[in-house]
Amino acid sequence: MSTYIPLYKGIPLITEVGLRIREQVSALIPMMRRNALEGERLGALPQETLEALHNVGVFNITTPIEFGGHALGIRDVVDIVAQMARGDGAAGWLGFVAGGIRNLLGFPEQALQELVESGRQAVGPWAVGASIFATKVGEGRRVEGGFMVKGTWHFGSGCKHARWAAVGIEFADEGGLPRRGMVLLTRDQYEILDDWHVMGMRGTCSNSLRTTAEVFVPAHRFVDMAELPARMDAMKGRFQGLAYKVDARGLMLVTNLTNMAVTYGMALGALDCFLEQARKLKPFNLPYPTVADAASTQMVAAKAAAMIDMTRCVLYEMAEAVDRAAIDGVSVSQDEESAMMMNSVYGRQLCDDAVSMLQLNLGSSTVHEGNAIQRFVRDIRVANTHGAVRVDPTAELHGRHLLGRPPFAMFAGGLPDVSAKPPGAPARP
């Protein structure tokens, strides 16, 4: 593993804390891979994996220092999350989920203190998000002191480990027009549906959440989505650490790059397993002592490694660019954001293609559920179906930008702007 430490204006973008956590996570890779199949069967991280990652501090790498976290910059974060995913894609995904705490710090102070109080006792992510930017969300009804909320929310990654859930609602404003909001629910206010039966990322517990009846949410656990960008901008400089020197656009890029690190890490893990297995397997119909001696295997190994290395270069370059902007106290431009989104999505596709090549080269020995390569193949494919990181929609968004066509309404980081009226609603006066 590289010991290169990038510096900017004398400030290390890889810190001693970040390096220590990365090395500790790397030491856990054999254990994470060994437990990954059990995680698929559980539909959650096995307790041994969860506790080991908790003990090295991975779920608090972006938590404010004031709340007992490390507030690391994104260059540190992508290194750590990639190593988690190198062992088990589901573990890496929960590292990505844990970083979502940054997006909840814009809630009113009372809600923030409630999150912190319970989060200090948590083993795993403090909170999960479900159906916040989705086309269909829950319902909210204003009452004295807050909202009555009900609904079903999908893709609550990490829900079996977290104590809170941030979910999207639609509510009527004072004029009766539909608006979008986000509310915090405590664990006792929703049930976890047994519906996460999928081809990959099974250990992420990305189940749907549902209220069986209306539940009361006090006003301090509500944020109007129209106010979210300003609330996120207001976090810049509010807390110590490089993680909190970015604005809303920077925060969403950090989220995207952390997600990219999961796919990159899984590709590294698949390459690890491929190199190990190719040296031991005998070819089915070629006269070589091992699969590794075949020229076809050597070419696949070289091409796949190059594709993964190119993804690493792009990931690190973008992460360092965001950290440099944070140090300078400037915003990443819209041009940079658009290019970063496209490049990050294309890097994910390169990883998907590389891992598919590796599996097909080794053949049927990889299809057993105990072989980590088939799990990396499935997990990467499922990760790449996330609505915010698919190649063709992102290419259209960036292509419009390049060609000077009017942009679509976007929040940031590949997410749609849901603060305005939903489709079909009457125009605002």
C-alpha positions as MATLAB code, in Angstrom:
seq = 'MSTYIPLYKGIPLITEVGLRIREQVSALIPMMRRNALEGERLGALPQETLEALHNVGVFNITTPIEFGGHALGIRDVVDIVAQMARGDGAAGWLGFVAGGIRNLLGFPEQALQELVESGRQAVGPWAVGASIFATKVGEGRRVEGGFMVKGTWHFGSGCKHARWAAVGIEFADEGGLPRRGMVLLTRDQYEILDDWHVMGMRGTCSNSLRTTAEVFVPAHRFVDMAELPARMDAMKGRFQGLAYKVDARGLMLVTNLTNMAVTYGMALGALDCFLEQARKLKPFNLPYPTVADAASTQMVAAKAAAMIDMTRCVLYEMAEAVDRAAIDGVSVSQDEESAMMMNSVYGRQLCDDAVSMLQLNLGSSTVHEGNAIQRFVRDIRVANTHGAVRVDPTAELHGRHLLGRPPFAMFAGGLPDVSAKPPGAPARP';
ca = [
       0.000    0.000    0.000;
       1.297    3.447   -0.934;
       2.775    5.645    1.781;
       2.668    8.760   -0.437;
       1.356   11.729    1.565;
      -0.035   14.544   -0.642;
       0.516   18.030    0.765;
      -1.201   21.303   -0.033;
       0.155   24.546    1.390;
       2.017   22.456    3.930;
      -1.140   20.667    5.069;
      -1.141   16.839    4.701;
      -4.241   15.573    2.906;
      -3.592   12.149    4.440;
      -3.393   12.601    8.187;
      -1.774   10.456   10.844;
      -5.227    9.573   12.173;
      -6.489    8.670    8.729;
      -3.423    6.578    7.957;
      -3.704    4.739   11.260;
      -7.370    3.891   10.709;
      -6.679    2.820    7.115;
      -3.927    0.442    8.256;
      -6.130   -0.975   11.008;
      -8.952   -1.563    8.527;
      -6.531   -3.240    6.120;
      -5.595   -5.700    8.855;
      -9.296   -6.625    9.135;
      -9.684   -7.534    5.434;
      -9.243  -11.324    5.885;
     -11.834  -11.357    8.655;
     -14.286   -9.227    6.667;
     -14.005  -11.543    3.643;
     -14.425  -14.602    5.816;
     -17.617  -13.158    7.353;
     -19.108  -11.703    4.173;
     -21.120  -14.806    3.261;
     -22.676  -14.847    6.728;
     -23.533  -11.172    6.214;
     -25.371  -12.028    3.016;
     -27.418  -14.625    4.854;
     -28.131  -12.257    7.751;
     -28.907   -9.333    5.490;
     -26.656   -7.216    7.738;
     -23.043   -6.978    8.845;
     -22.066   -9.862   11.136;
     -21.475   -8.714   14.690;
     -17.760   -9.524   14.584;
     -17.273   -7.339   11.518;
     -19.451   -4.526   12.859;
     -17.716   -4.388   16.236;
     -14.213   -4.628   14.770;
     -14.883   -1.703   12.422;
     -16.527    0.265   15.229;
     -13.518   -0.299   17.471;
     -11.112    1.242   14.949;
     -13.396    4.251   14.542;
     -14.509    3.974   10.930;
     -18.085    5.052   11.614;
     -16.896    8.367   13.054;
     -14.316    9.406   10.463;
     -16.520   12.297    9.271;
     -18.262   13.035   12.571;
     -17.339   16.456   14.012;
     -14.428   16.496   16.432;
     -16.723   18.234   18.910;
     -18.895   15.094   18.937;
     -16.040   12.630   19.368;
     -15.268   12.072   15.693;
     -12.317   12.796   13.418;
     -13.796   15.171   10.771;
     -11.369   13.844    8.155;
     -11.043   15.308    4.689;
     -12.255   13.328    1.709;
      -8.767   12.143    0.649;
      -8.459   10.331    3.971;
     -12.028    9.077    3.777;
     -11.786    7.461    0.335;
      -8.683    5.546    1.421;
     -10.406    4.143    4.506;
     -13.716    3.305    2.841;
     -11.924    1.636   -0.087;
     -10.120   -0.668    2.338;
     -13.420   -1.533    4.027;
     -14.922   -2.436    0.655;
     -11.789   -4.353   -0.303;
     -12.711   -6.772    2.455;
     -16.490   -6.700    2.012;
     -18.535   -4.423   -0.215;
     -21.328   -4.289    2.367;
     -18.884   -3.048    5.002;
     -17.648   -0.344    2.653;
     -21.214    0.662    1.880;
     -21.951    1.160    5.573;
     -18.835    3.313    5.790;
     -20.404    5.414    3.047;
     -23.733    5.466    4.939;
     -22.033    6.599    8.152;
     -20.673    9.628    6.307;
     -24.250   10.751    5.816;
     -24.127   12.253    9.303;
     -22.732   15.374    7.604;
     -26.014   15.826    5.771;
     -28.017   15.721    9.013;
     -26.078   18.360   10.895;
     -28.278   21.043    9.381;
     -31.208   20.006   11.550;
     -32.131   22.370   14.403;
     -29.858   22.284   17.444;
     -32.199   20.236   19.623;
     -32.387   17.438   17.042;
     -28.634   17.590   16.614;
     -28.079   17.102   20.331;
     -30.479   14.156   20.345;
     -28.539   12.573   17.488;
     -25.243   13.091   19.269;
     -26.476   11.721   22.578;
     -27.636    8.433   21.071;
     -24.880    8.323   18.469;
     -22.164    8.169   21.081;
     -23.634    4.829   22.170;
     -24.124    3.462   18.642;
     -22.180    0.580   17.118;
     -22.423    1.381   13.416;
     -23.870    4.383   11.579;
     -25.709    6.888   13.776;
     -28.552    7.297   11.282;
     -29.669    6.110    7.879;
     -31.437    7.887    5.045;
     -34.321    6.466    3.017;
     -36.338    7.955    0.152;
     -35.275   11.536    0.768;
     -34.750   12.459   -2.886;
     -37.014    9.726   -4.283;
     -39.959   10.386   -6.589;
     -42.280    8.844   -4.007;
     -41.968    9.687   -0.317;
     -44.049    9.547    2.847;
     -46.844   11.880    3.890;
     -46.632   14.651    6.462;
     -49.515   16.527    8.086;
     -48.920   19.678   10.110;
     -50.186   19.596   13.681;
     -49.434   21.663   16.748;
     -45.756   21.279   17.602;
     -44.743   19.328   14.516;
     -45.996   16.794   11.992;
     -47.918   13.562   11.873;
     -46.014   11.314    9.474;
     -46.722    8.022    7.769;
     -45.355    6.109    4.807;
     -42.986    3.546    3.398;
     -39.424    4.481    2.543;
     -37.059    2.340    0.488;
     -33.316    1.602    0.534;
     -32.670    2.297    4.215;
     -29.075    1.072    4.067;
     -27.731    0.226    7.515;
     -31.185    0.270    9.118;
     -30.582   -2.826   11.267;
     -27.627   -1.104   12.933;
     -28.797    2.526   13.261;
     -30.952    4.253   15.880;
     -32.395    6.970   13.633;
     -33.749    7.259   10.113;
     -33.988   10.408    8.000;
     -36.872   10.050    5.543;
     -38.594   12.203    2.958;
     -42.146   13.498    3.243;
     -44.544   15.547    1.165;
     -46.604   18.125    3.041;
     -48.825   21.075    2.216;
     -47.592   24.601    2.829;
     -49.785   27.358    4.267;
     -51.293   27.952    0.853;
     -52.121   24.302    0.367;
     -49.392   23.707   -2.190;
     -47.279   20.532   -2.005;
     -43.785   20.803   -0.576;
     -41.021   18.350    0.291;
     -39.376   17.906    3.656;
     -37.082   15.591    5.596;
     -37.830   14.292    9.087;
     -35.940   12.258   11.652;
     -37.636    9.146   13.020;
     -36.489    7.250   16.097;
     -36.042    3.492   15.838;
     -39.271    2.777   17.711;
     -41.341    4.777   15.208;
     -40.887    2.485   12.201;
     -40.640   -1.167   11.338;
     -38.032   -2.739    9.073;
     -39.628   -4.707    6.249;
     -38.205   -8.064    5.215;
     -37.857   -7.030    1.575;
     -34.102   -6.779    0.926;
     -33.850   -9.933   -1.221;
     -31.532   -8.840   -3.999;
     -28.696  -10.016   -6.233;
     -25.958   -8.079   -4.438;
     -25.106   -5.815   -1.521;
     -27.199   -8.164    0.602;
     -25.243   -7.414    3.770;
     -26.068   -3.688    3.664;
     -29.538   -4.160    5.223;
     -31.003   -1.719    2.705;
     -34.514   -2.753    3.673;
     -37.593   -0.580    3.389;
     -38.910    1.226    6.473;
     -42.598    1.662    7.262;
     -44.788    3.286    9.854;
     -47.778    1.139   10.750;
     -49.753    4.284   11.639;
     -49.185    8.029   11.818;
     -46.351    8.959   14.153;
     -45.654   12.341   15.700;
     -42.443   14.135   14.702;
     -41.662   17.299   16.679;
     -40.868   20.422   14.675;
     -37.191   20.382   15.602;
     -36.797   17.078   13.731;
     -38.052   18.568   10.474;
     -36.241   20.374    7.653;
     -37.894   21.922    4.596;
     -36.003   20.620    1.545;
     -36.049   24.126    0.091;
     -33.898   25.200    3.053;
     -31.480   22.262    2.942;
     -28.819   23.825    0.663;
     -28.591   26.921    2.842;
     -28.455   24.801    5.989;
     -25.642   22.723    4.527;
     -23.779   25.854    3.440;
     -24.091   27.140    7.006;
     -22.143   24.146    8.294;
     -19.010   25.449    6.581;
     -16.665   26.383    9.392;
     -19.203   25.554   12.107;
     -17.184   22.540   13.252;
     -13.482   21.787   13.441;
     -11.737   19.677   10.824;
     -11.283   19.622    7.068;
     -14.585   17.796    6.594;
     -16.412   20.973    7.626;
     -14.641   23.502    5.450;
     -16.774   22.737    2.394;
     -20.133   24.138    1.304;
     -23.254   22.240    0.184;
     -21.849   21.437   -3.254;
     -18.622   20.228   -1.711;
     -20.525   18.081    0.782;
     -22.439   16.359   -1.986;
     -19.243   15.761   -3.949;
     -17.741   14.249   -0.808;
     -20.760   11.937   -0.617;
     -20.344   10.943   -4.255;
     -16.615   10.285   -3.946;
     -17.151    8.174   -0.836;
     -19.631    6.094   -2.814;
     -17.092    5.773   -5.633;
     -14.495    4.554   -3.125;
     -16.766    1.607   -2.313;
     -16.788    0.419   -5.929;
     -13.053    1.012   -6.308;
     -12.338   -0.926   -3.119;
     -14.436   -3.869   -4.256;
     -12.528   -3.951   -7.535;
      -9.261   -4.064   -5.586;
     -10.631   -6.946   -3.535;
     -11.637   -8.861   -6.646;
      -8.166   -8.358   -8.122;
      -6.585   -9.627   -4.884;
      -8.655  -12.805   -5.053;
      -8.045  -13.263   -8.777;
      -4.261  -13.092   -8.414;
      -4.317  -15.556   -5.535;
      -6.624  -18.050   -7.244;
      -4.956  -17.862  -10.682;
      -1.667  -19.043   -9.160;
      -3.354  -22.162   -7.758;
      -5.911  -23.212  -10.377;
      -5.136  -25.571  -13.238;
      -6.517  -24.681  -16.689;
      -9.416  -26.723  -18.043;
      -8.177  -27.075  -21.620;
      -4.773  -25.353  -21.900;
      -1.429  -27.111  -21.252;
      -0.105  -24.860  -18.486;
       0.765  -25.777  -14.897;
      -1.541  -23.049  -13.572;
      -4.024  -20.546  -14.936;
      -1.505  -17.817  -14.122;
       0.889  -19.271  -16.714;
      -1.569  -18.713  -19.568;
      -0.965  -15.665  -21.753;
      -4.700  -14.966  -21.828;
      -4.761  -14.719  -18.023;
      -1.730  -12.478  -17.975;
      -3.340  -10.077  -20.453;
      -6.613   -9.990  -18.522;
      -4.758   -9.365  -15.263;
      -2.788   -6.495  -16.784;
      -5.785   -4.835  -18.426;
      -8.018   -5.179  -15.361;
      -5.276   -3.812  -13.090;
      -4.825   -0.839  -15.427;
      -8.570   -0.100  -15.386;
      -8.623   -0.206  -11.594;
      -5.474    1.929  -11.373;
      -7.042    4.533  -13.664;
     -10.069    4.650  -11.396;
      -7.777    5.160   -8.400;
      -5.991    8.044  -10.122;
      -9.266    9.783  -10.941;
     -10.673    9.165   -7.460;
      -7.597   10.487   -5.682;
      -7.248   13.488   -7.976;
     -10.875   14.530   -7.412;
     -10.672   13.937   -3.654;
      -7.556   16.061   -3.423;
      -9.201   18.799   -5.509;
     -12.121   18.948   -3.053;
      -9.755   19.051   -0.078;
      -7.697   21.817   -1.714;
     -10.845   23.871   -2.264;
     -11.749   23.338    1.393;
      -8.334   24.543    2.553;
      -8.610   27.605    0.302;
     -12.130   28.293    1.513;
     -13.529   28.360   -2.030;
     -16.337   26.490   -3.748;
     -15.877   23.820   -6.374;
     -17.222   25.357   -9.579;
     -20.242   24.027  -11.452;
     -17.925   23.086  -14.335;
     -15.734   21.072  -11.972;
     -18.720   19.465  -10.273;
     -20.222   18.338  -13.579;
     -16.921   16.845  -14.771;
     -16.281   15.164  -11.411;
     -19.693   13.550  -11.439;
     -19.162   12.158  -14.939;
     -15.631   10.983  -14.240;
     -16.622    9.307  -10.994;
     -19.479    7.433  -12.640;
     -17.258    6.337  -15.527;
     -14.658    5.110  -13.045;
     -17.309    2.936  -11.438;
     -18.113    1.460  -14.839;
     -14.425    0.700  -15.435;
     -14.361   -1.231  -12.151;
     -17.476   -3.169  -13.135;
     -15.936   -4.078  -16.494;
     -12.592   -5.021  -14.939;
     -14.118   -7.353  -12.357;
     -16.314   -9.015  -14.982;
     -13.184   -9.719  -17.045;
     -11.487  -11.282  -14.043;
     -14.385  -13.586  -13.264;
     -14.859  -14.743  -16.846;
     -11.155  -15.499  -17.157;
     -11.117  -17.797  -14.124;
     -14.402  -19.429  -15.133;
     -16.781  -21.651  -13.221;
     -14.599  -21.902  -10.121;
     -15.745  -18.380   -9.222;
     -19.485  -19.031   -9.158;
     -19.634  -20.813   -5.803;
     -21.143  -18.618   -3.095;
     -18.029  -19.091   -0.982;
     -15.839  -17.478   -3.652;
     -15.454  -13.768   -2.949;
     -15.043  -12.895   -6.638;
     -18.668  -13.674   -7.498;
     -19.801  -11.553   -4.563;
     -17.681   -8.610   -5.709;
     -19.165   -8.976   -9.204;
     -22.724   -8.897   -7.865;
     -22.085   -6.179   -5.300;
     -20.443   -3.830   -7.805;
     -23.286   -4.272  -10.250;
     -25.894   -3.480   -7.601;
     -23.908   -0.479   -6.323;
     -23.778    0.861   -9.868;
     -27.567    0.766  -10.196;
     -27.902    3.571   -7.626;
     -29.962    6.316   -9.234;
     -27.357    9.035   -8.682;
     -24.431    7.135  -10.244;
     -25.709    5.502  -13.442;
     -23.641    6.229  -16.530;
     -26.191    7.263  -19.147;
     -28.272    9.732  -17.070;
     -25.063   11.291  -15.717;
     -23.652   11.508  -19.240;
     -26.771   13.348  -20.380;
     -26.446   15.816  -17.511;
     -22.765   16.447  -18.236;
     -23.307   16.459  -21.995;
     -25.904   19.211  -21.656;
     -23.384   21.142  -19.592;
     -20.625   20.691  -22.183;
     -22.882   21.668  -25.081;
     -24.319   24.711  -23.378;
     -27.869   23.424  -23.092;
     -30.073   24.584  -20.176;
     -29.435   22.381  -17.135;
     -32.128   20.364  -15.428;
     -33.092   21.267  -11.867;
     -30.578   19.461   -9.659;
     -29.802   19.582   -5.953;
     -26.157   18.519   -6.257;
     -24.064   15.392   -6.678;
     -26.367   13.758   -9.221;
     -29.452   14.212   -7.014;
     -32.617   15.868   -8.326;
     -33.958   19.090   -6.874;
     -37.062   18.000   -4.972;
     -37.596   21.276   -3.124;
     -39.978   22.649   -5.735;
     -43.436   21.359   -6.633;
     -43.624   17.662   -7.604;
     -44.578   16.637  -11.162;
     -48.203   17.391  -11.915;
     -48.649   19.883   -9.091;
     -50.100   23.314   -9.946;
     -47.665   26.111  -10.643;
     -46.749   28.389   -7.786;
     -48.425   31.808   -7.941;
];
